[in-house]
Structures are given as structure tokens and as C-alpha cells.
Amino acid sequence: MSKLSPFGALLVCSAIGLLTHKFGLWFPIGIVAFLVVSVMQNRRTG
């Protein structure tokens, strides 16, 4: 899990939302996770 891509984070949160039938809750969390992962990856390389 050390190489989680931003799209992977969004996909994981979307899958959790579909499985728990609370997609409206988990999709915004996935978008936030997408942004956090992409910012952290840019900070680590730059």
C-alpha cells in the first residue's frame, strides 16, 4: 500500500460506498482521498 495511486484511492472509496449502499457518503470521501494522495505524492517527489 505504499504506492497507492490517487485513482486507486478514489476507486477504493467508491467500492466501499457501493458495497455499503452509501455511495453518496463515500464518493466525496474518495475525492478528498484522491486529492490528499496526489498532493502527498507531489510533495514526496518534489
Wavefront OBJ file of the C-alpha trace (Angstrom):
o trace
v 0.000 0.000 0.000
v 2.987 2.310 -0.084
v 2.375 3.031 -3.776
v -1.332 3.928 -3.720
v -2.324 5.946 -6.755
v -4.849 8.792 -6.494
v -7.227 6.923 -8.784
v -6.811 3.827 -6.633
v -7.855 5.758 -3.527
v -10.950 7.032 -5.326
v -11.735 3.533 -6.575
v -11.402 2.001 -3.093
v -13.734 4.569 -1.535
v -16.240 4.163 -4.372
v -16.203 0.385 -3.948
v -16.836 0.741 -0.204
v -19.733 3.063 -0.994
v -21.251 0.607 -3.444
v -20.874 -2.316 -1.057
v -22.415 -0.473 1.892
v -25.103 1.201 -0.266
v -23.912 4.622 0.937
v -22.306 5.843 -2.285
v -23.354 9.446 -1.606
v -21.272 9.422 1.572
v -18.200 7.560 0.342
v -17.747 9.240 -3.060
v -16.924 12.696 -1.578
v -14.558 10.969 0.862
v -12.953 9.319 -2.162
v -12.483 12.670 -3.891
v -10.812 14.057 -0.768
v -8.595 10.958 -0.584
v -7.750 11.430 -4.283
v -6.590 14.987 -3.605
v -4.649 14.064 -0.453
v -2.815 11.187 -2.140
v -1.912 13.286 -5.175
v -0.633 16.179 -3.022
v 1.423 13.826 -0.835
v 2.955 12.138 -3.890
v 3.870 15.519 -5.388
v 5.374 16.664 -2.087
v 7.408 13.457 -1.733
v 8.928 13.689 -5.236
v 9.391 17.451 -5.263
l 1 2 3 4 5 6 7 8 9 10 11 12 13 14 15 16 17 18 19 20 21 22 23 24 25 26 27 28 29 30 31 32 33 34 35 36 37 38 39 40 41 42 43 44 45 46
